[in-house]
């Protein structure tokens, strides 16, 4: 029971970030970094955006911004799920 509650508590910030800023924001990256369940949710959301565009996730668009004027990419979300420190390396590179 406690694990289910913990999962919901770490999932809710990702849902709130998508609901409040559907065109992406730093809240999207923050929820990927801070909460593992939110990161998985954000990964799925980003993949669904690319699937709806009939592109899908490919090596060529893994680190392409999915929104204009934003730094949110599918690859960045995936890397921050693996190791949040990689986001800092990507931030200095961009």
HELIX and SHEET records of a PDB file:
HELIX    1   1 UNK A    2  UNK A   20  1                                  19    
HELIX    2   2 UNK A   26  UNK A   34  1                                   9    
HELIX    3   3 UNK A   36  UNK A   52  1                                  17    
HELIX    4   4 UNK A   59  UNK A   61  5                                   3    
HELIX    5   5 UNK A   74  UNK A   82  1                                   9    
HELIX    6   6 UNK A   85  UNK A   93  1                                   9    
END                                                                             
